[in-house]
Amino acid sequence: MIGIYLIGAVFISLSLFFNRNKKLHYSLVSLYFVLQCTLTIYEYVHLNEVQLEYFTPDALGIIFLVTLSLICGPALWHSYVYFETGKDIPRERSIYFAAMVLLLTALSAAYLSNHIAITWIFVELTTLSSSALIYHRRNLHTIEGTWKYLFVCTISITLVFIGILFLTLAIQQDGIKDLNYKVLFSQAPTLNVFWLKLSFLFVFTGFTSKASLVPMYTAGIDAKDKAPSPAGALFSSVLINMGFVGIFRLYEIISHTSILPWTNQILLISGVLSVFVATVYMLKVKNFKRMFAYSSVEHMGLIMLGLAAGGIGYYAAILHLILHSFTKSAMFFQIGQVYRIYKSKSVYDAGDYFRYNPTGSMILLLGFFVVTAMPPSGMFVSEFLIFTALFEANHFWLLAIILLLLTLIIWSLGKTIFRMIFIKPIGFNDTDVKKIPVIESLSQLVFLGFVIYIGVNTPTVLINLIHVAIQNLPK
Amino acid sequence: MSVVIITSIIIGSFLLANTIGDPHVRKIFFVTALSALFTGMYFIISRKKIITHVMGFLIIENGVFVLSLAVGAEMPFLVNIGILLDIFVSVLLLGVFVNKIGDMIGEQDVDQLSSLKD
């Protein structure tokens, strides 16, 4: 099935690229959506079955594949809305959809791959396809964003490759070495610790560019800001998951060696610094799209803390990541509508949103409560579990600092969102503001409702899947 | 100045490689790889021209190739094809965007690419 999927998706992407016909474009995109859903269902049924030698749908991969399929439908639909309401140049549209299909395909394949080099190939492919999405508006700002993203990500992915080479040294054998995750996991106790440490440092640093963590988060921020909002929604949800999966798979192997405490130190440092950097920028930033991009950095920092703390933290980290994907994509879809009304992303230009789009502003308000993890948001549950894990791991000072930083984040996010919704903007001409249909807000509402529902009543299927995904980690 | 720094990078990589006594590492390749990596990084950090940044990236990429010789890593054939294709396309895309930047802002200087900030 995965073979059919890859060939089909590449074929669809190519035909999108070479055609300029609008009807054909949208039928191809719908066909891709059907293909994606079929793959997800097929892989879910055939759990843990090796396909084409290099792909295994394990629990972790399935969780994120389902998340991707749920998000990709609304993302494609919002892209349609984006082209219907804005500039619609056939050439740009064909490149946009071809790149988006390629991005989603590469992500799905990367989640499922069971070989570290195959993961590397598909992660590199995500960089290349997302650069086409960032460049979409074709002006000086987007080319700057694209250049920075492409360059920083390519260098980071090269670092990942160096990490993979060091990993082959850690195996300490001559000849062809199998870099299958399963084989590596079974050999974990015999791996050379020195090379494994180096390897983890390189792989972790490389994947932080995808996972929006300190040190390589910078390029991702510009990318989310400059790409059209549906693409930004994908970057800040499913692409981040990709970075996490890359880090998590190596962490799983390391968790059975003697360097686990050292690795946890690295994750803690990176997590705390991410939350800190996100706080500093969120207090200062005046562009609300960038603000939500920094909010992703904060949440990824928390997830790394949960992973480093261990115990219940493993479960909480993965749950938090799933919920974060849905929340952040909903917020980015909504920001697309805000931008359509004000034609600006500055906080000073936007305001009195309640008058122009009541449904949208309700979603912004609800999204504010969900994204800052206030009850009844599902993220409250996962964040609370992460703090419990930190408390149990005796990181009291760290916890105090994190809570303080989170308070500042809630304050600055609240300030921005309430200003956008209620305070009148200065010098905004509202004569030609078009009304935004309620139906365009539906997917955001469903996502946010889903996040709340999962928090109140986590489905048993999901709990079981997460527990299977973390079963290899030490208790 | 650059000559001095790069010479010290090479000497430093020699010293570093000598501290690692691993029989699986071919030392001469390892030294070359490390110095290429650091030289590429140094090029990217110190130079202003965009095309020089791409050259720095290529130096790093060459270093990675030599490093793979040093560690004697052999990937399966399909994986190698994938890696090759990816690097090829990424360098191609970097070239395309260098040209686009050149079309837009004439002089290819990274200082002009600094409008995105908070």
Interface residues (C-beta under 8 A of the other chain):
Chain A: Y54 H115 A117 I118 W120 I121 E124 L125 T127 L128 S131 Y135 L140 H141 I143 E144 G145 T146 W147 K148 L150 F151 T154 I155 T158 F161 I162 L165 F166 T168 L169 Q172 D174 G175 I176 K177 L179 N192 W195 D222 D225 K226 Y281 K284 V285 K286 N287 R290
Chain B: D22 H24 V25 L37 I44 I50 H53 F57 I60 E61 V64 L67 S68 V71 G72 A73 E74 M75 P76 L78 V79 G82 I83 D86 I87 V89 S90 L93 L94 F97 K100 I101 M104 I105 L113 S114 S115 L116 D118
